[in-house]
Amino acid sequence: MSTDSSRIAKASDICQENSGGVHTPPVGSAERDAILAALHAEYTTGSGSAAKFQVKYFKVHNGWAWIDVVPLDPKGEVEGEEWPSLLHEKDGKWTIIDLIAIAAEMDDPVGPMEPSPKFLREVQKRYPGVPSDIFPNKP
């Protein structure tokens, strides 16, 4: 009987993900690969497209993603600063939203690096479709 309930739980997890519930795309999934590819296309310092990203935080919901990565060189050494990003999927393509510009307009020196409630409210004001459940929970 426990086997049946574990099957039911797994099926409900799959249904939640497919219905647009908040989730972290699994390693090797098309969704994760597409989001990381959008970051690679933008990343031009250090080893550029040869860089790997260490994912520190990653949540996706309803075509929006918040991801926090650290760029690594081909040897696995850190080559850049932590990079929090907000992305939006439209017509099958993930696009990076310029969070630094929002922070600059607000005169917020940390912006997405340590997003305050005020900063996150401003993001949602400018992009009303962004679900709050993808935002990182900072103490």
BALOBA-1460 file (C-alpha; in Angstrom, 3 decimals):
// residues 139
<rec num="1" residu="m" x="0.000" y="0.000" z="0.000"/>
<rec num="2" residu="s" x="2.890" y="2.387" z="0.642"/>
<rec num="3" residu="t" x="4.009" y="1.734" z="-2.945"/>
<rec num="4" residu="d" x="0.674" y="3.043" z="-4.239"/>
<rec num="5" residu="s" x="0.885" y="6.207" z="-2.147"/>
<rec num="6" residu="s" x="4.441" y="6.891" z="-3.328"/>
<rec num="7" residu="r" x="3.253" y="6.527" z="-6.915"/>
<rec num="8" residu="i" x="0.395" y="8.929" z="-6.226"/>
<rec num="9" residu="a" x="2.734" y="11.452" z="-4.629"/>
<rec num="10" residu="k" x="5.107" y="11.298" z="-7.591"/>
<rec num="11" residu="a" x="2.225" y="11.698" z="-10.059"/>
<rec num="12" residu="s" x="0.942" y="14.740" z="-8.167"/>
<rec num="13" residu="d" x="4.429" y="16.286" z="-8.200"/>
<rec num="14" residu="i" x="4.577" y="15.860" z="-11.975"/>
<rec num="15" residu="c" x="1.110" y="17.369" z="-12.379"/>
<rec num="16" residu="q" x="2.052" y="20.372" z="-10.251"/>
<rec num="17" residu="e" x="5.191" y="21.029" z="-12.313"/>
<rec num="18" residu="n" x="3.355" y="20.642" z="-15.607"/>
<rec num="19" residu="s" x="0.565" y="22.953" z="-14.465"/>
<rec num="20" residu="g" x="3.011" y="25.796" z="-13.879"/>
<rec num="21" residu="g" x="3.657" y="25.397" z="-10.144"/>
<rec num="22" residu="v" x="6.848" y="26.841" z="-8.682"/>
<rec num="23" residu="h" x="9.721" y="24.434" z="-9.215"/>
<rec num="24" residu="t" x="13.446" y="24.057" z="-9.775"/>
<rec num="25" residu="p" x="14.055" y="22.546" z="-13.212"/>
<rec num="26" residu="p" x="16.005" y="19.292" z="-12.914"/>
<rec num="27" residu="v" x="19.561" y="19.025" z="-14.229"/>
<rec num="28" residu="g" x="19.474" y="18.063" z="-17.903"/>
<rec num="29" residu="s" x="15.884" y="19.248" z="-18.467"/>
<rec num="30" residu="a" x="15.085" y="21.302" z="-21.571"/>
<rec num="31" residu="e" x="13.767" y="24.144" z="-19.383"/>
<rec num="32" residu="r" x="16.932" y="24.355" z="-17.268"/>
<rec num="33" residu="d" x="19.177" y="24.111" z="-20.333"/>
<rec num="34" residu="a" x="17.270" y="26.915" z="-22.114"/>
<rec num="35" residu="i" x="17.528" y="29.255" z="-19.114"/>
<rec num="36" residu="l" x="21.243" y="28.563" z="-18.658"/>
<rec num="37" residu="a" x="21.756" y="29.064" z="-22.423"/>
<rec num="38" residu="a" x="20.201" y="32.543" z="-22.121"/>
<rec num="39" residu="l" x="22.684" y="33.348" z="-19.339"/>
<rec num="40" residu="h" x="25.597" y="31.980" z="-21.401"/>
<rec num="41" residu="a" x="24.571" y="34.164" z="-24.350"/>
<rec num="42" residu="e" x="24.774" y="37.235" z="-22.086"/>
<rec num="43" residu="y" x="27.930" y="36.256" z="-20.181"/>
<rec num="44" residu="t" x="30.907" y="37.828" z="-21.952"/>
<rec num="45" residu="t" x="33.620" y="38.162" z="-19.301"/>
<rec num="46" residu="g" x="36.182" y="35.594" z="-18.211"/>
<rec num="47" residu="s" x="36.022" y="32.483" z="-20.373"/>
<rec num="48" residu="g" x="32.730" y="33.561" z="-21.985"/>
<rec num="49" residu="s" x="30.681" y="30.738" z="-23.428"/>
<rec num="50" residu="a" x="33.147" y="28.149" z="-22.069"/>
<rec num="51" residu="a" x="32.125" y="29.128" z="-18.535"/>
<rec num="52" residu="k" x="30.037" y="26.821" z="-16.403"/>
<rec num="53" residu="f" x="27.610" y="28.158" z="-13.851"/>
<rec num="54" residu="q" x="27.371" y="26.964" z="-10.273"/>
<rec num="55" residu="v" x="23.666" y="27.323" z="-9.504"/>
<rec num="56" residu="k" x="23.062" y="28.669" z="-6.003"/>
<rec num="57" residu="y" x="19.317" y="29.345" z="-6.320"/>
<rec num="58" residu="f" x="16.808" y="28.525" z="-9.061"/>
<rec num="59" residu="k" x="13.011" y="28.812" z="-9.112"/>
<rec num="60" residu="v" x="10.636" y="28.895" z="-12.079"/>
<rec num="61" residu="h" x="6.912" y="29.624" z="-12.220"/>
<rec num="62" residu="n" x="4.530" y="30.595" z="-15.036"/>
<rec num="63" residu="g" x="7.221" y="31.594" z="-17.512"/>
<rec num="64" residu="w" x="9.358" y="33.511" z="-15.007"/>
<rec num="65" residu="a" x="12.647" y="32.380" z="-13.478"/>
<rec num="66" residu="w" x="14.886" y="33.725" z="-10.718"/>
<rec num="67" residu="i" x="18.335" y="32.184" z="-10.809"/>
<rec num="68" residu="d" x="21.490" y="32.994" z="-8.876"/>
<rec num="69" residu="v" x="24.715" y="31.637" z="-10.368"/>
<rec num="70" residu="v" x="28.463" y="31.920" z="-9.909"/>
<rec num="71" residu="p" x="30.509" y="31.729" z="-13.128"/>
<rec num="72" residu="l" x="33.264" y="29.108" z="-13.165"/>
<rec num="73" residu="d" x="36.104" y="28.733" z="-15.642"/>
<rec num="74" residu="p" x="36.653" y="25.392" z="-17.450"/>
<rec num="75" residu="k" x="38.812" y="24.213" z="-14.505"/>
<rec num="76" residu="g" x="35.916" y="24.838" z="-12.071"/>
<rec num="77" residu="e" x="37.498" y="27.919" z="-10.477"/>
<rec num="78" residu="v" x="35.351" y="30.979" z="-9.697"/>
<rec num="79" residu="e" x="35.944" y="33.597" z="-12.388"/>
<rec num="80" residu="g" x="33.241" y="36.140" z="-11.667"/>
<rec num="81" residu="e" x="30.848" y="37.507" z="-9.097"/>
<rec num="82" residu="e" x="27.590" y="35.932" z="-8.054"/>
<rec num="83" residu="w" x="24.967" y="36.792" z="-10.666"/>
<rec num="84" residu="p" x="21.288" y="36.887" z="-9.673"/>
<rec num="85" residu="s" x="18.985" y="37.139" z="-12.683"/>
<rec num="86" residu="l" x="15.314" y="37.365" z="-13.513"/>
<rec num="87" residu="l" x="14.259" y="35.839" z="-16.818"/>
<rec num="88" residu="h" x="10.967" y="35.759" z="-18.696"/>
<rec num="89" residu="e" x="9.924" y="33.177" z="-21.255"/>
<rec num="90" residu="k" x="7.955" y="34.367" z="-24.262"/>
<rec num="91" residu="d" x="7.330" y="32.378" z="-27.425"/>
<rec num="92" residu="g" x="9.769" y="29.706" z="-26.286"/>
<rec num="93" residu="k" x="12.688" y="32.107" z="-25.676"/>
<rec num="94" residu="w" x="14.070" y="33.122" z="-22.271"/>
<rec num="95" residu="t" x="15.061" y="36.792" z="-21.944"/>
<rec num="96" residu="i" x="17.027" y="38.373" z="-19.089"/>
<rec num="97" residu="i" x="15.391" y="41.333" z="-17.319"/>
<rec num="98" residu="d" x="17.810" y="44.144" z="-16.413"/>
<rec num="99" residu="l" x="17.622" y="44.165" z="-12.614"/>
<rec num="100" residu="i" x="20.656" y="46.449" z="-12.302"/>
<rec num="101" residu="a" x="18.804" y="49.202" z="-14.176"/>
<rec num="102" residu="i" x="15.878" y="48.903" z="-11.753"/>
<rec num="103" residu="a" x="18.266" y="49.105" z="-8.783"/>
<rec num="104" residu="a" x="20.036" y="52.141" z="-10.287"/>
<rec num="105" residu="e" x="16.750" y="53.982" z="-10.832"/>
<rec num="106" residu="m" x="15.800" y="53.260" z="-7.217"/>
<rec num="107" residu="d" x="19.265" y="54.274" z="-5.965"/>
<rec num="108" residu="d" x="19.465" y="50.808" z="-4.368"/>
<rec num="109" residu="p" x="23.165" y="49.902" z="-4.027"/>
<rec num="110" residu="v" x="22.572" y="46.141" z="-3.617"/>
<rec num="111" residu="g" x="19.498" y="45.607" z="-5.795"/>
<rec num="112" residu="p" x="19.264" y="41.957" z="-6.842"/>
<rec num="113" residu="m" x="22.333" y="40.875" z="-4.852"/>
<rec num="114" residu="e" x="20.364" y="41.152" z="-1.605"/>
<rec num="115" residu="p" x="16.855" y="41.971" z="-2.793"/>
<rec num="116" residu="s" x="14.889" y="43.979" z="-0.272"/>
<rec num="117" residu="p" x="11.094" y="43.805" z="-0.093"/>
<rec num="118" residu="k" x="11.048" y="47.319" z="-1.606"/>
<rec num="119" residu="f" x="13.207" y="46.198" z="-4.541"/>
<rec num="120" residu="l" x="11.066" y="43.097" z="-5.153"/>
<rec num="121" residu="r" x="7.866" y="45.179" z="-5.029"/>
<rec num="122" residu="e" x="9.367" y="47.481" z="-7.671"/>
<rec num="123" residu="v" x="10.206" y="44.484" z="-9.870"/>
<rec num="124" residu="q" x="6.598" y="43.291" z="-9.590"/>
<rec num="125" residu="k" x="5.307" y="46.798" z="-10.293"/>
<rec num="126" residu="r" x="7.309" y="46.945" z="-13.530"/>
<rec num="127" residu="y" x="6.617" y="43.323" z="-14.444"/>
<rec num="128" residu="p" x="3.166" y="42.525" z="-13.001"/>
<rec num="129" residu="g" x="3.233" y="38.871" z="-14.060"/>
<rec num="130" residu="v" x="6.257" y="37.982" z="-11.905"/>
<rec num="131" residu="p" x="5.134" y="35.520" z="-9.220"/>
<rec num="132" residu="s" x="6.541" y="36.277" z="-5.761"/>
<rec num="133" residu="d" x="7.154" y="32.585" z="-5.058"/>
<rec num="134" residu="i" x="10.261" y="32.583" z="-7.281"/>
<rec num="135" residu="f" x="11.998" y="35.280" z="-5.234"/>
<rec num="136" residu="p" x="14.786" y="34.179" z="-2.907"/>
<rec num="137" residu="n" x="13.946" y="34.273" z="0.782"/>
<rec num="138" residu="k" x="16.613" y="36.406" z="2.384"/>
<rec num="139" residu="p" x="16.680" y="36.657" z="6.192"/>
